[in-house]
């Protein structure tokens, strides 16, 4: 299959042909159909696997039957589907129910995200922001924080360093360094000039926030179709008073506008009434400050292939996460 054949139907980076190529380099099996791709993940110390179809189109009976066949051929206990379909879509839930999908045992993608309209003018976007957000942007500008696009391997090493610092400081699980390296090699824009892009090809771009020649924040952005995405970010604990993260977000918005993109998907959010005690509450409020729309998706669902083993898996997986949280 050629990239253009799959990308014609894809409506999210995780369904792009280039993303599948990257996942293959990590050792994960990728199965492609006419209008979808899914990954097959091995359950350690067993002969069984789990299928994952993230951010695909709304499943219909034909797709479900195809997935069942793939699941049986690959010893899958179940296949998790997380359609890139807003819950406001009238036939979304009915399609889920009619195809006997069950709520996911362990959702991987958030049910919500923030989406900003990049068609608006800069003045309109600034007016739509929270007052505190506008203030923090000005603070960063007064400090002389500089935002640059740097797609060099040297800049990427700075991103890796900050990612390591961030995960240790905030105590959350993240992808390995090898994962990030393979992702960057597979997706980074080749010509280093974002003014020359093919919107039908998934590309990664690196933005840095620098203060007194030191990198304080590093973000990897994706461009696919008419949308800018913010999947990965890392920051230093130094000079937090400069509000560098606020400025890099504003410059990312302007970056997307300059390229003629229509939307900025901020890659995840909590629900409409987030718990202040949630560990992601601060990040949610940070994104919310830019005036983006909170979009709800239909959710995460499992297509069960082996019901008996699926029930066993749910128990074991729940115990595993309890142990990880305890640690």
C-alpha positions in Angstrom: 0.0 0.0 0.0 1.2 3.5 -0.9 1.2 6.3 1.7 -1.3 8.4 -0.4 -3.8 5.4 -0.5 -4.1 5.1 3.3 -3.7 8.8 4.1 -6.6 9.6 1.8 -8.9 8.1 4.4 -7.0 9.0 7.6 -8.2 11.8 9.7 -5.6 11.7 12.5 -1.8 11.3 12.7 -2.1 7.9 14.4 -3.8 6.6 11.2 -1.2 8.1 8.8 0.9 5.7 6.8 4.1 7.4 8.2 3.0 6.6 11.7 2.6 3.0 10.9 6.1 2.9 9.4 7.5 4.4 12.6 5.6 1.8 14.7 7.0 -1.0 12.6 10.5 0.3 13.4 9.7 -0.1 17.1 9.1 -3.8 16.6 5.3 -3.6 16.6 3.3 -5.4 13.9 1.2 -3.1 11.8 -1.8 -4.4 9.9 -3.3 -2.1 7.2 -6.7 -2.3 5.5 -8.2 -0.2 2.8 -9.0 2.6 5.2 -7.4 1.8 8.5 -4.3 0.6 10.2 -4.0 -1.2 13.5 -1.0 -2.3 15.7 -0.6 -5.7 17.3 0.9 -5.8 20.8 2.2 -8.9 22.5 1.2 -9.7 26.0 4.5 -10.6 27.8 5.2 -14.3 28.5 2.1 -15.5 26.6 1.2 -16.4 23.0 -1.6 -13.8 23.1 -1.8 -10.3 21.7 -3.9 -7.1 21.9 -4.9 -5.1 18.8 -5.1 -1.3 18.9 -6.9 0.9 16.3 -6.6 4.5 17.5 -8.3 7.5 16.0 -9.9 5.7 13.1 -13.2 6.3 11.4 -16.6 5.3 12.8 -16.7 1.4 12.8 -19.4 -0.3 10.7 -20.3 -4.0 10.4 -17.8 -4.5 7.5 -14.9 -3.1 9.5 -15.9 -5.1 12.6 -16.0 -8.4 10.6 -12.6 -7.5 9.1 -11.1 -6.8 12.6 -12.5 -10.0 14.0 -10.7 -12.0 11.3 -7.5 -10.1 11.9 -7.9 -10.6 15.6 -8.3 -14.4 15.3 -5.3 -14.6 12.8 -3.1 -12.8 15.3 -4.1 -14.5 18.5 -5.7 -11.3 19.8 -7.8 -11.4 23.0 -9.4 -8.2 22.0 -8.9 -5.1 19.7 -9.3 -1.7 21.2 -10.9 1.0 19.1 -10.8 4.7 19.8 -12.6 6.4 16.9 -11.7 10.0 16.0 -15.4 10.7 16.0 -17.1 13.5 18.1 -19.8 12.3 20.5 -22.1 15.0 18.8 -22.2 12.9 15.7 -25.7 11.6 15.6 -25.1 8.0 14.6 -21.8 7.6 16.5 -23.2 5.9 19.6 -25.7 3.8 17.7 -22.9 2.4 15.5 -20.9 1.4 18.7 -24.0 -0.3 20.3 -25.0 -2.1 17.0 -21.6 -3.6 16.6 -21.5 -5.0 20.2 -18.4 -3.1 21.3 -17.9 -2.8 25.1 -16.4 0.1 27.0 -12.7 -0.3 27.1 -11.1 -2.1 30.0 -8.3 0.4 30.0 -8.7 3.4 27.6 -5.4 4.7 26.2 -6.5 8.0 24.6 -8.4 10.7 26.5 -12.1 11.1 25.6 -11.6 14.9 25.3 -9.3 17.3 23.6 -9.1 21.0 23.1 -9.3 22.2 19.4 -8.5 25.8 18.5 -9.9 27.5 15.4 -6.8 28.8 13.5 -8.9 30.6 10.9 -9.6 33.4 13.5 -7.3 36.4 13.3 -4.5 36.9 15.9 -6.6 39.7 17.6 -9.6 37.4 17.8 -7.5 34.6 19.3 -6.0 36.9 21.9 -9.4 38.2 22.9 -10.6 34.6 23.3 -7.9 33.8 25.8 -8.1 33.9 29.5 -6.8 37.2 30.9 -4.1 35.4 32.9 -2.9 33.6 29.8 -2.5 36.9 27.8 -0.7 38.4 30.8 1.8 35.4 31.0 2.5 35.7 27.3 3.5 39.3 27.8 5.6 38.4 30.8 7.6 35.9 28.6 8.0 38.5 25.9 9.3 41.1 28.4 11.8 38.6 29.7 13.1 38.2 26.2 12.2 34.5 25.7 12.8 33.5 22.1 10.8 30.8 20.3 12.5 29.2 17.3 11.8 26.2 15.1 14.9 24.0 15.0 14.5 20.6 13.4 18.2 19.6 13.8 19.4 16.5 15.6 21.2 18.7 18.1 17.9 20.4 19.1 16.3 17.0 19.3 18.9 16.0 21.9 17.9 19.0 24.0 14.3 17.8 23.7 15.3 14.3 25.0 17.2 15.9 27.9 14.2 18.0 28.9 11.9 15.0 28.5 13.9 13.0 30.9 13.9 15.9 33.4 10.1 16.4 33.1 9.2 12.7 33.6 11.4 12.5 36.7 10.0 15.8 38.1 6.4 15.1 37.5 6.6 11.3 38.2 4.6 10.0 35.2 5.2 7.1 32.8 6.5 8.1 29.3 7.8 6.5 26.2 11.4 5.4 26.2 14.2 7.4 24.6 14.5 4.8 21.8 10.8 5.3 21.0 11.3 9.1 20.7 14.4 8.7 18.6 12.7 6.3 16.2 9.7 8.6 16.0 11.8 11.6 15.2 13.9 9.9 12.6 10.7 8.6 10.9 8.6 11.8 11.0 10.9 14.9 11.2 10.6 17.2 8.3 13.4 16.5 5.9 14.0 19.9 4.3 14.0 21.7 7.7 11.7 24.3 6.3 8.1 24.2 7.4 7.1 26.6 4.7 7.6 23.6 2.3 5.3 20.9 3.5 3.0 18.2 2.0 -0.2 18.4 4.1 -1.1 14.8 3.1 2.1 13.5 4.7 2.6 13.4 8.5 5.6 15.5 9.6 7.1 16.3 13.0 8.5 19.8 13.9 10.5 20.9 16.9 9.9 24.3 18.6 12.3 25.5 21.3 11.8 28.3 23.9 15.2 29.8 24.8 16.2 32.2 27.5 19.7 33.6 27.8 20.9 30.9 25.4 19.4 28.1 27.4 16.5 25.9 26.3 13.7 26.0 28.8 10.9 24.3 26.8 10.9 22.0 23.8 7.7 20.9 21.9 7.3 18.4 19.1 4.4 19.3 16.8 2.7 17.2 14.2 1.2 18.5 10.9 -1.3 16.4 9.1 -3.9 17.5 6.6 -5.3 20.9 7.8 -4.4 20.4 11.5 -1.6 21.2 13.9 -1.1 18.8 16.8 0.8 19.1 20.1 1.6 15.5 21.2 4.9 15.9 23.1 6.3 18.6 25.3 9.0 19.0 27.9 10.3 21.8 30.1 13.1 22.7 32.5 12.5 23.6 36.1 14.7 26.6 35.8 13.5 30.2 35.2 9.8 29.3 35.5 9.1 32.9 36.2 9.7 33.6 32.5 6.5 31.9 31.5 8.2 30.3 28.5 5.6 27.6 28.1 2.9 30.3 27.6 4.8 32.0 24.9 5.7 28.7 23.1 2.0 27.9 22.9 1.2 31.3 21.4 4.0 30.9 18.9 2.8 27.4 18.0 -0.6 28.9 17.3 1.0 31.5 15.0 3.1 28.9 13.4 0.0 26.9 12.4 -1.7 30.0 11.1 1.4 31.0 9.0 1.2 27.5 7.3 -2.5 28.0 6.5 -3.7 25.3 8.8 -7.3 25.5 10.0 -7.2 23.7 13.4 -4.9 23.2 16.4 -5.6 19.9 18.3 -3.9 20.1 21.7 -3.9 16.3 22.0 -6.0 15.6 25.0 -7.9 17.2 27.9 -9.9 16.3 31.0 -13.7 16.5 31.0 -15.9 19.6 31.3 -15.8 19.5 35.2 -12.2 18.4 35.9 -11.2 17.4 39.4 -8.7 19.9 40.8 -6.9 16.9 42.5 -6.3 15.2 39.2 -2.6 15.2 38.3 -3.4 16.5 34.8 -5.6 19.4 36.1 -2.9 22.0 35.8 -2.1 21.0 32.2 -5.8 21.0 31.3 -6.2 24.6 32.7 -3.1 25.7 30.8 -4.6 24.6 27.5 -8.0 25.9 28.4 -6.5 29.3 28.9 -6.1 29.7 25.1 -9.8 29.7 24.4 -10.0 26.4 22.5 -13.2 24.4 22.3 -13.5 21.3 24.4 -14.4 18.4 22.1 -15.7 15.1 23.4 -15.3 11.9 21.4 -17.4 8.7 21.4 -14.9 7.0 23.7 -12.8 3.9 23.9 -14.2 0.4 23.1 -13.0 -3.1 23.0 -13.9 -5.6 20.3 -13.8 -8.9 22.3 -12.3 -11.8 20.4 -11.9 -14.3 23.3 -14.4 -13.6 26.1 -12.9 -15.9 28.7 -9.4 -14.6 28.4 -10.7 -11.0 28.1 -12.2 -11.3 31.6 -9.0 -12.7 33.0 -7.0 -9.9 31.3 -9.2 -7.2 32.9 -8.5 -8.6 36.4 -4.7 -8.9 35.8 -4.5 -5.4 34.1 -6.3 -3.8 37.0 -3.9 -5.4 39.5 -0.9 -4.3 37.4 -2.0 -0.7 37.5 -2.7 -0.8 41.2 0.9 -2.0 41.7 2.4 0.6 39.4 0.5 3.4 41.2 1.6 2.1 44.6 5.2 2.1 43.4 
